[in-house]
Amino acid sequence: MRNHIGAFLSIPDGRRYLIQVPGSANAAIGDADLANLMNWIVTEFGGSSTPDDFIPYTGEEVGELRKSPLTEVVDYRKMLLQKIALNNGNVTEERE
């Protein structure tokens, strides 16, 4: 995750993914707390992969995204990584 998670923020689908993935979408914390946690994760672990224009998540945004959690994560993540690679070349393979 270190120096890679920020790459998801380079495309809108990737930004949504970080909240809609089951571990986030189903977390037993409130929307504002999840927004704060995700902002901390991105700033703490994103490193150079985080876009310079990163806009922090808000509780409202998180609440809306959690209404549509992902059910097929693996294939969706593969598709996102391909889009990210095409978009900016920062991600070339999937990390488990």
C-alpha positions in Angstrom: 0.0 0.0 0.0 2.9 2.4 0.8 3.7 4.6 -2.2 0.9 3.0 -4.3 -2.5 3.8 -2.7 -2.4 7.4 -4.0 -2.4 6.2 -7.6 -6.1 5.2 -7.2 -6.8 8.9 -6.7 -5.6 9.7 -10.2 -8.9 8.6 -11.7 -12.5 9.1 -10.5 -13.3 5.4 -10.4 -10.2 4.8 -8.3 -11.2 7.4 -5.8 -14.6 5.8 -5.5 -13.1 2.3 -5.2 -11.2 3.2 -2.0 -14.5 3.8 -0.3 -16.7 1.2 -2.0 -14.3 -1.7 -1.4 -15.9 -3.9 1.3 -13.3 -3.2 4.0 -14.2 0.5 3.8 -17.9 0.4 2.8 -18.7 -2.0 5.6 -16.5 -0.6 8.3 -18.2 -0.1 11.6 -17.4 3.6 11.8 -19.3 6.7 10.8 -18.9 8.4 7.4 -16.9 11.3 8.8 -14.6 9.0 10.7 -14.1 6.9 7.6 -13.3 10.1 5.6 -10.8 11.1 8.2 -9.2 7.6 8.2 -9.0 7.5 4.4 -7.5 11.0 4.3 -4.9 9.9 6.9 -4.1 6.7 5.0 -3.6 8.5 1.7 -1.4 11.3 3.2 0.5 8.9 5.5 1.1 6.0 3.0 0.5 7.5 -0.5 3.9 9.1 -0.8 4.8 10.1 -4.4 1.8 8.1 -5.7 -0.7 10.7 -4.3 -1.6 13.3 -6.9 -0.5 16.9 -6.0 -4.2 18.0 -6.4 -5.6 15.4 -3.9 -8.8 16.7 -2.5 -9.6 15.1 0.9 -12.7 12.9 1.3 -15.6 14.4 3.1 -18.1 12.6 5.3 -20.9 13.5 2.8 -18.9 12.0 -0.1 -18.1 8.9 1.9 -21.8 8.5 2.9 -22.9 8.6 -0.7 -20.2 6.2 -1.9 -21.0 3.7 0.8 -24.5 3.3 -0.5 -23.0 1.4 -3.5 -20.5 -1.1 -2.2 -18.6 -3.2 -4.6 -19.4 -6.9 -4.8 -16.8 -8.1 -7.4 -13.6 -6.5 -6.1 -10.8 -8.5 -7.8 -11.9 -8.0 -11.4 -12.8 -4.4 -10.8 -9.4 -3.7 -9.2 -7.7 -5.2 -12.2 -9.6 -2.9 -14.5 -8.8 0.1 -12.4 -5.1 -0.7 -12.4 -5.1 -0.9 -16.2 -6.9 2.4 -16.4 -4.4 4.0 -13.9 -1.4 2.6 -15.9 -2.8 4.1 -19.1 -3.6 7.3 -17.4 -0.2 8.0 -15.7 2.0 5.0 -15.9 2.5 4.8 -12.2 0.9 1.4 -11.7 2.0 -1.5 -14.0 1.0 -4.5 -12.0 -1.5 -5.6 -9.4 -0.2 -5.8 -5.8 -1.8 -8.4 -3.4 
